[in-house]
Amino acid sequence: MALRWSPSKLSDVTLAFLAILAIASFYFLEKSKHPVRSKYFDQKVAAAEKASKAFEVIRELRGQLGIPIDTINDPNKTGLIGHAFTVITTRRADLSEKLTSSDPNMAALMVQLLRDAGVDDGDTVLVSWTGSYPGINIALLAAFDVIGVKPVIITSLESSMWGANDPKLTWLDMERALRDAKLFDHRSAFATYGGDDDNGLGVPPDGIEAMRQAAERNGIRLFRGSSLDENIAVRMELASNAKVFINVGYNVASFGKPELRQRFGPGIYTHLPDELEIEKGGAALRLAAEGKKVINLVDINKLAMSYGLEPAQVPLKPIGKGALYYEQRYSLTLAVIIAIAIFILIYAFLRFDLPKYLLNR
């Protein structure tokens, strides 16, 4: 039987052969996947290692202050998990989020986020954070140092449950200890009380006094605006000279009203999302509405998972391992070879119905 032009539809034998070929090609391509270092790998590792050293400084500080590590609620013994309630605790919080934030690998995630937002060496960013997520604060400091970012920092001394909420060990105390240890050279430009209006509303008098003492012993000026609107306006004015505004946590002057928590999620924003009301927002939402790039660091478990980091890991994974550091890629060479082979075979099948010819020889 001679080969001949076959303008009619392909035979069942040919279609079956092509199906088997497609399945086999898919199988071999899947087998060709291999880990490749992700972008900014070296900076991610350096930032995570720096964060790990910072955690050790805080652990030592806790010991010096006579504040034992709660090994039940801080199973990784990071030293960054605070108490359930204190006089400077302003709201409830999910412990698993605090465990997720207390992972040195979060510093690698911060490098990725900053790079995704276009932040580069020498850029100035405005950061508004609280004592709620000391692990995220440290992760950012590590990322800033590795990239070469110049942060202007506003600290709200309030903290939610399990954060830097010990009156003897506030975020400002941690920040100073990290400077004294020569790990970071950054310090807060000023601090606020936090609370329902960022001026301490809802915080008991002994909590206000504890915050005042924390600011005084660390040499940080306490700012108390005449209203919530003024506290928002101060952040927006400072942000005018920054490439990016970074919000960490749920401070009302920075993040906005509590009802936004389910709708103003983590990530990078360059405009006001349609479903959000600007009048309920703090500086972050209002700046996004003006076109300022905003990094919103809230809902930490969701943020971690979106970058391939497992939430609340016990024990912590080693630095430099996992999806934050490596991407799975297919073999480009094999893909090209398979594509060419399939093209040639399909051409031959369409022209000669080759399998039918071979089976009928």
Secondary structure as GFF3:
##gff-version 3
##sequence-region A 1 361
A	DSSP	alpha_helix	12	31	.	.	.	ID=ss1
A	DSSP	beta_strand	34	37	.	.	.	ID=ss2
A	DSSP	alpha_helix	41	65	.	.	.	ID=ss3
A	DSSP	beta_strand	89	91	.	.	.	ID=ss4
A	DSSP	alpha_helix	95	101	.	.	.	ID=ss5
A	DSSP	alpha_helix	105	116	.	.	.	ID=ss6
A	DSSP	beta_strand	124	130	.	.	.	ID=ss7
A	DSSP	alpha_helix	134	147	.	.	.	ID=ss8
A	DSSP	beta_strand	150	156	.	.	.	ID=ss9
A	DSSP	beta_strand	159	160	.	.	.	ID=ss10
A	DSSP	alpha_helix	171	180	.	.	.	ID=ss11
A	DSSP	beta_strand	190	192	.	.	.	ID=ss12
A	DSSP	alpha_helix	205	217	.	.	.	ID=ss13
A	DSSP	alpha_helix	228	239	.	.	.	ID=ss14
A	DSSP	beta_strand	244	248	.	.	.	ID=ss15
A	DSSP	three_ten_helix	258	260	.	.	.	ID=ss16
A	DSSP	beta_strand	267	269	.	.	.	ID=ss17
A	DSSP	three_ten_helix	278	280	.	.	.	ID=ss18
A	DSSP	alpha_helix	283	289	.	.	.	ID=ss19
A	DSSP	beta_strand	293	297	.	.	.	ID=ss20
A	DSSP	alpha_helix	300	306	.	.	.	ID=ss21
A	DSSP	beta_strand	326	329	.	.	.	ID=ss22
A	DSSP	alpha_helix	332	352	.	.	.	ID=ss23
A	DSSP	alpha_helix	354	359	.	.	.	ID=ss24
###
